Amino acid sequence: MTKFYHLHSPQIENDSTPLYGDTRWVNKYKLAEWGEDTHKSLGAITCPVNPQHNRAADRVSVLHLIISTPYLGDFTWTWQDECIITDRVLNLFRQAQFTGFKVRPVIIERLNIESRGNSDVIPKLWELIHIGKGGNPLPVSEVRLLYKCPACGLQRYSSYSKGLQIDKKQWDGSDFLSINSYPKLIIVSERVKDFIITNKLNDCFLTSSEHMVWPSGVIKPEEIYPPSSNN
């Protein structure tokens, strides 16, 4: 039976138990911040009907980051949940012939570190972008479209409190994939899961996709866009 897993930052707080990860990584490895050049490069989407829908466009530029920790793991995560990997990990992924991802170089704009002590020089970093396709989750996940703005295309889906079960008929076979309702979530194959665990890669958590729950403290979309909403 094919299974799938959510690859994510240890900093995400939710009620699901990760299959892999060490809670000590939360304090050792810190989230990276966007640099000024990344903020300046963002486009904007303006809704002609509802100004509350105005938002930043998807970023397509190279990431400029501010690093605030003397320790960099195999993975690094940003406050916006972007996934950063070292050159070593990229080479490992390529040797394993994983599919469904591409990379963009990362530029370190600034180091907010008083002293790096005995830590290593910062390695070359890459942003990992998952491009494989997983389609829509199975109906048993109860993820449904709550609202779509006809003017600007904004869409909101219900929460995945009952997990995200991947429809294998819609899956394109990639090792790194996204699902239509929550495309920013990085879903990986069992092959990737086994590889990360075998190689003991750090600063990442792996959670079974079918056991995922909505992050603690985050308002559920259905609380903002109930079925009767006319927003």
Phi, psi and omega in degrees: 000125180285132178237160182229159187220148177268119176266122186207173181287144174296345183284345180289125181260117174212178186267000180274150180267120181293144176287329183214140177142162182233122183298340178293340179293337181300319182274330183283317183253132183253158176288143178271151180253153173293140173278170183300321182296327177291317178300319182292334186277352185288135171274181182223147173249122181249125179272125181285351184250313185234108181298341177290347178270354179297135186201167177287143176284162177301135181285133177238358182274166175293139180286129168253123188240153171250121181259129184237029179217144176282356183241127174244128180273187175296326173245150168227145183236150177260170176297338179267011177071021173285145185257122181245135178234157178279166178299324179298315180293321177301316179296322177296317180296321180291320178296326178283352178060041175291148182241166174088019177217157170223170181228153171234144179294152178247135178254125176277108183281324183201149174249113176267065185226125180290317180208132178273355178058231181263010182289160184286162173296143182298126181283173174292135185242152180225143171273125178270125182242118182275126186236359177291161185245129177246000179067210178266143177295157179299150181306331181299338178287342178059032173268122184224156177288124180266323188200142173221126180281122180290344184271317185241354177084003178303131179236144175228131179249157177293164183291163178254048181296340179254025177086174177234104179261121186281136176276107184297338178288336179263343181293135181272005177090001182289155177278330175243126186213165175236163174245153189297321185286328179226072189294340182282341178290132179269110177257135183233159180282171177295332178297316178293317179304310181298322181294315180298317181292315181299320182270002176053044178291140187251173183058045172207151173244149173236124179235136176303128184299326182285350178251009180293144174231162182295136182303140180297140176082359180257127182297134179285140181304324182293345176280340178260323182240073178293165184305330183271003185296139175248020182301000000 
